[in-house]
């Protein structure tokens, strides 16, 4: 996982991610999120922290001002496992033109706009391909919500 | 529930961590008041996690595992989750319930949190000003005063708006594209009875 950083930084991000996973393992709540989701967010935050070296704008899920409904956490490990499998199958089944853009968006630290520039594609094309991929993948998540 | 929502691609860029800090701050502030967009971000993170499992592993440097174990040996185990503390600055006029991402940024500024007058009825605090292309500032707009002149293309404004401390209305304008009607409707009627607060991030140069 490169995350848009150079080799040295990527190594460092992976190490820091592993360290954080270890240190925070006790607070991981499998009802809230799959382990892979949790690790994804930790790795993302470590990478941002590395680039910015300043505060990271981040939602605080315990913020007392938080408003808007949050659905009950689905406490169904079996459903979660089935969902993970379906999600992985759906990812494998994405058309390459969509899958490659989603990969860039997740793991190369590129915004939609930057992907459009790098791939010499119109911004609208990048948006619609990623949106199509997300629509497809979100369908696999809907049963839990 | 806010009447306006962030666009999909903006939420995706937020979830994957590729938004510039000022824009990311706007999204985080919006998320504090919008369960629907929070759900959307959560589902993108879930998909990101599944992707993480699906991509091919890259070999680490020799000794990486040993080095990680060495660091683990000195690491303490944390059991606490988020603090739920919202230790931002308090304003005398009731703006004391800022979303945590915003109050953290305000609290971290090295300058005093003082409103600077920009025009009649409009005051401003710079929140993040050190990014090349984006900045974010919080504006306080007196009742009946229109939102300052701005365009909806190119040098675009993206803002989050809060009126009073009890009723919360938040608007996240599209970040990367302009949808004229959506923003304009709000611009024309900036909450006539209450002070309005806008967190906005003008984009300096479009790339």
Boltz contact constraints between the chains, C-beta under 6 A:
constraints:
  - contact:
      token1: [A, 11]
      token2: [B, 61]
      max_distance: 6.0
  - contact:
      token1: [A, 15]
      token2: [B, 68]
      max_distance: 6.0
  - contact:
      token1: [A, 18]
      token2: [B, 68]
      max_distance: 6.0
  - contact:
      token1: [A, 19]
      token2: [B, 71]
      max_distance: 6.0
  - contact:
      token1: [A, 19]
      token2: [B, 75]
      max_distance: 6.0
  - contact:
      token1: [A, 22]
      token2: [B, 72]
      max_distance: 6.0
  - contact:
      token1: [A, 23]
      token2: [B, 75]
      max_distance: 6.0
  - contact:
      token1: [A, 23]
      token2: [B, 77]
      max_distance: 6.0
  - contact:
      token1: [A, 23]
      token2: [B, 78]
      max_distance: 6.0
  - contact:
      token1: [A, 24]
      token2: [B, 78]
      max_distance: 6.0
  - contact:
      token1: [A, 26]
      token2: [B, 79]
      max_distance: 6.0
  - contact:
      token1: [A, 27]
      token2: [B, 79]
      max_distance: 6.0
  - contact:
      token1: [A, 27]
      token2: [B, 81]
      max_distance: 6.0
  - contact:
      token1: [A, 34]
      token2: [B, 49]
      max_distance: 6.0
  - contact:
      token1: [A, 36]
      token2: [B, 49]
      max_distance: 6.0
  - contact:
      token1: [A, 36]
      token2: [B, 52]
      max_distance: 6.0
  - contact:
      token1: [A, 36]
      token2: [B, 53]
      max_distance: 6.0
  - contact:
      token1: [A, 37]
      token2: [B, 45]
      max_distance: 6.0
  - contact:
      token1: [A, 37]
      token2: [B, 46]
      max_distance: 6.0
  - contact:
      token1: [A, 37]
      token2: [B, 49]
      max_distance: 6.0
  - contact:
      token1: [A, 40]
      token2: [B, 45]
      max_distance: 6.0
  - contact:
      token1: [A, 40]
      token2: [B, 48]
      max_distance: 6.0
  - contact:
      token1: [A, 40]
      token2: [B, 49]
      max_distance: 6.0
  - contact:
      token1: [A, 40]
      token2: [B, 52]
      max_distance: 6.0
  - contact:
      token1: [A, 41]
      token2: [B, 45]
      max_distance: 6.0
  - contact:
      token1: [A, 44]
      token2: [B, 17]
      max_distance: 6.0
  - contact:
      token1: [A, 48]
      token2: [B, 17]
      max_distance: 6.0
  - contact:
      token1: [A, 55]
      token2: [B, 105]
      max_distance: 6.0
  - contact:
      token1: [A, 55]
      token2: [B, 108]
      max_distance: 6.0
  - contact:
      token1: [A, 57]
      token2: [B, 24]
      max_distance: 6.0
  - contact:
      token1: [A, 57]
      token2: [B, 25]
      max_distance: 6.0
  - contact:
      token1: [A, 57]
      token2: [B, 28]
      max_distance: 6.0
  - contact:
      token1: [A, 57]
      token2: [B, 101]
      max_distance: 6.0
  - contact:
      token1: [A, 58]
      token2: [B, 28]
      max_distance: 6.0
  - contact:
      token1: [A, 58]
      token2: [B, 101]
      max_distance: 6.0
  - contact:
      token1: [A, 59]
      token2: [B, 28]
      max_distance: 6.0
  - contact:
      token1: [A, 59]
      token2: [B, 31]
      max_distance: 6.0
  - contact:
      token1: [A, 60]
      token2: [B, 82]
      max_distance: 6.0
  - contact:
      token1: [A, 60]
      token2: [B, 100]
      max_distance: 6.0
  - contact:
      token1: [A, 61]
      token2: [B, 82]
      max_distance: 6.0
  - contact:
      token1: [A, 62]
      token2: [B, 82]
      max_distance: 6.0
  - contact:
      token1: [A, 62]
      token2: [B, 84]
      max_distance: 6.0
  - contact:
      token1: [A, 63]
      token2: [B, 32]
      max_distance: 6.0
  - contact:
      token1: [A, 63]
      token2: [B, 86]
      max_distance: 6.0
  - contact:
      token1: [A, 63]
      token2: [B, 100]
      max_distance: 6.0
  - contact:
      token1: [A, 64]
      token2: [B, 86]
      max_distance: 6.0
  - contact:
      token1: [A, 65]
      token2: [B, 97]
      max_distance: 6.0
  - contact:
      token1: [A, 65]
      token2: [B, 99]
      max_distance: 6.0
  - contact:
      token1: [A, 66]
      token2: [B, 32]
      max_distance: 6.0
  - contact:
      token1: [A, 67]
      token2: [B, 33]
      max_distance: 6.0
  - contact:
      token1: [A, 67]
      token2: [B, 168]
      max_distance: 6.0
  - contact:
      token1: [A, 68]
      token2: [B, 1]
      max_distance: 6.0
  - contact:
      token1: [A, 68]
      token2: [B, 33]
      max_distance: 6.0
  - contact:
      token1: [A, 68]
      token2: [B, 34]
      max_distance: 6.0
  - contact:
      token1: [A, 68]
      token2: [B, 35]
      max_distance: 6.0
  - contact:
      token1: [A, 69]
      token2: [B, 35]
      max_distance: 6.0
  - contact:
      token1: [A, 70]
      token2: [B, 35]
      max_distance: 6.0
  - contact:
      token1: [A, 87]
      token2: [B, 50]
      max_distance: 6.0
  - contact:
      token1: [A, 88]
      token2: [B, 50]
      max_distance: 6.0
  - contact:
      token1: [A, 88]
      token2: [B, 54]
      max_distance: 6.0
  - contact:
      token1: [A, 91]
      token2: [B, 54]
      max_distance: 6.0
  - contact:
      token1: [A, 105]
      token2: [B, 16]
      max_distance: 6.0
  - contact:
      token1: [A, 106]
      token2: [B, 16]
      max_distance: 6.0
  - contact:
      token1: [A, 106]
      token2: [B, 48]
      max_distance: 6.0
  - contact:
      token1: [A, 106]
      token2: [B, 51]
      max_distance: 6.0
  - contact:
      token1: [A, 109]
      token2: [B, 18]
      max_distance: 6.0
  - contact:
      token1: [A, 110]
      token2: [B, 18]
      max_distance: 6.0
  - contact:
      token1: [A, 111]
      token2: [B, 13]
      max_distance: 6.0
  - contact:
      token1: [A, 111]
      token2: [B, 18]
      max_distance: 6.0
  - contact:
      token1: [A, 112]
      token2: [B, 9]
      max_distance: 6.0
  - contact:
      token1: [A, 113]
      token2: [B, 176]
      max_distance: 6.0
  - contact:
      token1: [A, 127]
      token2: [B, 9]
      max_distance: 6.0
  - contact:
      token1: [A, 131]
      token2: [B, 8]
      max_distance: 6.0
  - contact:
      token1: [A, 137]
      token2: [B, 47]
      max_distance: 6.0
  - contact:
      token1: [A, 138]
      token2: [B, 43]
      max_distance: 6.0
  - contact:
      token1: [A, 141]
      token2: [B, 43]
      max_distance: 6.0
